[in-house]
């Protein structure tokens, strides 16, 4: 079972560490979460699907933005490579 609040907090924390003007790769959040749980070096791979799932929810709540090719996308309708960031004031 996933600890959703902990994963959400990790995703948002990694985005905050990157800063409001930058975005992160989902693997950064997955790696941080696996490390936080004390898992081995390759365990982050297991978390990628859940990072995506939780990111869509966080984006729907307005707490996160999902980017594709540098532009915000509809969190319910995107494919391929994506990045995550905090909402920007601009």
C-alpha positions in Angstrom: 0.0 0.0 0.0 1.2 3.5 -0.9 1.6 6.1 1.8 0.0 8.8 -0.4 0.5 11.8 1.9 4.2 11.0 2.2 4.6 10.6 -1.6 2.7 13.8 -2.2 4.9 15.6 0.3 8.0 14.2 -1.4 6.9 15.3 -4.9 6.1 18.8 -3.6 9.3 19.0 -1.6 11.5 18.1 -4.6 9.6 20.7 -6.7 10.1 23.3 -4.0 13.8 22.5 -3.8 14.1 23.1 -7.6 12.5 26.5 -7.2 9.4 28.1 -8.7 11.1 28.8 -12.1 12.3 25.3 -12.7 10.7 21.9 -13.2 11.8 18.4 -12.2 11.8 15.0 -13.8 9.4 12.5 -12.3 12.3 10.2 -11.6 13.7 12.8 -9.2 10.6 12.5 -7.1 10.6 8.7 -7.4 14.3 8.5 -6.3 13.7 10.9 -3.4 10.7 8.9 -2.2 12.6 5.6 -2.4 15.5 7.1 -0.5 13.1 8.5 2.1 11.7 5.0 2.6 15.2 3.5 2.9 14.9 1.4 -0.2 17.7 0.2 -2.4 19.2 2.2 -5.4 16.8 0.8 -8.0 13.6 0.8 -6.0 12.7 4.2 -7.4 11.5 2.4 -10.6 8.7 0.9 -8.7 7.4 4.4 -7.7 7.3 6.0 -11.2 3.7 4.9 -12.0 2.5 6.1 -8.6 4.4 9.4 -9.0 2.5 10.0 -12.2 -0.8 9.0 -10.6 -0.3 11.3 -7.6 1.0 14.2 -9.8 -2.2 14.1 -11.8 -4.2 14.4 -8.6 -2.0 17.2 -7.2 -2.2 19.1 -10.5 -6.0 18.7 -10.4 -6.0 20.3 -7.0 -3.9 23.2 -8.3 -0.9 22.3 -6.1 1.4 21.2 -9.0 1.8 21.8 -12.7 2.5 19.1 -15.3 4.7 20.3 -18.2 5.2 18.8 -21.6 7.7 20.4 -23.9 8.0 23.3 -21.5 4.3 24.2 -21.5 1.6 23.3 -18.9 -0.7 20.5 -20.0 -4.1 19.2 -19.0 -3.3 16.8 -16.2 -6.1 14.4 -17.4 -4.9 14.3 -21.0 -1.2 14.1 -21.7 1.2 11.5 -23.0 4.9 10.9 -23.2 7.7 12.7 -21.4 6.6 15.2 -18.8 8.1 17.3 -16.0 6.7 18.6 -12.8 6.7 22.1 -11.2 5.1 24.3 -8.7 2.4 26.7 -9.9 3.9 30.0 -11.0 2.6 33.5 -10.3 3.2 34.7 -13.8 
